[in-house]
Amino acid sequence: MPEEMAVRVAEAADVIVNGYALMKHDLGVRIVNLDTGNVAVFSDSDEMLETSMSEIELAIALKYLKANRQYMAQ
């Protein structure tokens, strides 16, 4: 992901964990890998709704979401 785009995404994020930006989304939570630009959207019940991430990356993103959801803006 180009640096200037990564900076914009990071600034809009509610939480950043190990290079993953987590932000509230109309459908639940959007997670962006700031390195690759890959994105996943999870519902509020942690159901994956759409993604451009690999299976391994999805597992990592979901792990970070579950561990850090309480720190996200209400």
Secondary structure, 3 states (H helix, E strand, C coil): CCHHHHHHHHHHCCEEECCEEEEEECCEEEEEECCCCCEEEECCCCCEEEECCCHHHHHHHHHHHHHHHHHCCC
